[in-house]
Amino acid sequence: MPTLRQRKMLFFALLAVSALVLVYALYTNYEWPVPEAAKKVKNPLQASAAGMASARAIYRDKCANCHGDTGKGDGPEAASHYPPPASFLDYHRMHATTDGELFYRITKGRRPMPAFESRLTEEQRWQLVLLVRAFEGTAAPR
């Protein structure tokens, strides 16, 4: 039968392993996989003044609290979320992300970001994709 000291050591070892598993689970939650088919979907809309104005209004209402007014990911609620909101000004991230991926993420959401599939029309979600591209300085579809 194990001694009291051995049982304490086993308890603390199990506690340490549990803490490591929890930390690992939190940090691996950062990746956001998108189906290959969704990545290939092209934006059916072209940028227009009316569409961008509509997208800006939606963005201010639904997105700016986390992603910030300029898309930097620095909105007033950004610090309270994990993973943090994406910065649409991140050149490498945005150039590696297709319009289909952006549309999928806006549509399906992922904690803490809500899904907008039932909150916004398909056209409104595509308009947001164009707006996100405008933040980075290239509104051309990918």
N, C-alpha and C positions, 0 to 999 in steps of 0.2 A: 504494500500500500504506500502511495506517495506521501512524503512528508508535507507538513504545512508550507514549508519554503518552496518545495517543488510545485505544489498546487498554485501558490502565488505567482511563481515564475511562469507557469503555463497560462494562467489567467492574463497576465500582462502581455505575454507573447500573442495570445489570441486577440487581445484588445488592440495591439499595435498592427497586426495583420488586418483586422477589420477597418481600422482607420486608414491604412494604405489603400485598401480596396475602395473605400468611399471616396478618397481623394482622386484615385485613378478614374473612377466612374464619373466624377464631376468634370475632370479635364478631358476625357474622351468624348463627352457630350458636345464638345465644341464643333466637331465636324458635322456638316449638313449635306448628306448625300442627296443627289437628284437623279432620277431615272434617266438613262441614256436617251430614251425617246423624247423626254421633256426638254433636254438640252438642245435638241435639234430643231425645236419649233421656232419659226421665225415670226417676228412681230408683224402683224398684218397692217398696222397703222403707220402713217407718215406723220411727222411732227407738223402741227399747225398751231397758229396762235390761239384759236379757241380750245383745242385739245390741251395745250400746255396750261392755259389759264384754268381749265377744269381740273387738271391733274394737280396744279399748285394748291387749289382749294382743298382737294381731297388730302393731299400730303400734309398741309397745315393742320387739318382736323384729325387725321388718323396716324400720321407717321412722325411729325416733327418733335413730339414730346420725347421720343427716344433717339431718332436719327438726327435731330437738330435742324434748324432752319436752313442751313446750307448743305445738309447731307453729310456732315463730318462725323456723325455718330456721337455728338456731344449734347443731345437734348437734355432738358431738366430731369428726366427720369432715367437717363442712360446709366448713371452710376449704380442704380439699384437693380440692374439686370445682369444675369449670367446665363449664357455668354453675352458679352456687351454688344450693343447694336453695331452693325457694320458701318464703316465710313465709306460713302460713295465716292470719296475723293482719293481712295487708295488705288493708285494707278495699276499696280500689279494684280491686285484682286479683281478689279473691275475689267481689265483687259483679258483676264483669264475666265471671265464669267459671260456666258451667252445670254441673249435676251430671253431665251426659253427657260434658263435657270432662274433668272430674276422673276419671270412670270410665275413659275412653279412655286418659288419661295413666297411670293406675295399671296398666291392663291392658297397654298396649303398651310403656311405658317409653321412655326416650330417654337416651342416654349423658350423664351417668354413672348415671342412675337405671335400675335393672333393670326388666324387664317382669315383671308378676306374673300374666300370663294362665295360665301352667301351674303357678304356685306357690300360687295362692289360688283358691278357688272363686269363681264369679260373685257369690254372696251375700256372701262375705267382702269382696270388692272394693267392693260397694255399701255394706256396713257401714262400710268405711273412708271412703267419701264422706260418710256421715252424721257420722262422727267429725271429719273435716276441717271440716265445717260447724259442728260444736259448738265447735271451737277459735275460730272467728271470732265465735261467739256467736249464729249463726242456723242452726239445724238443719233449717229448712224446705227441702224440695226446690225446685230451680229448673228 
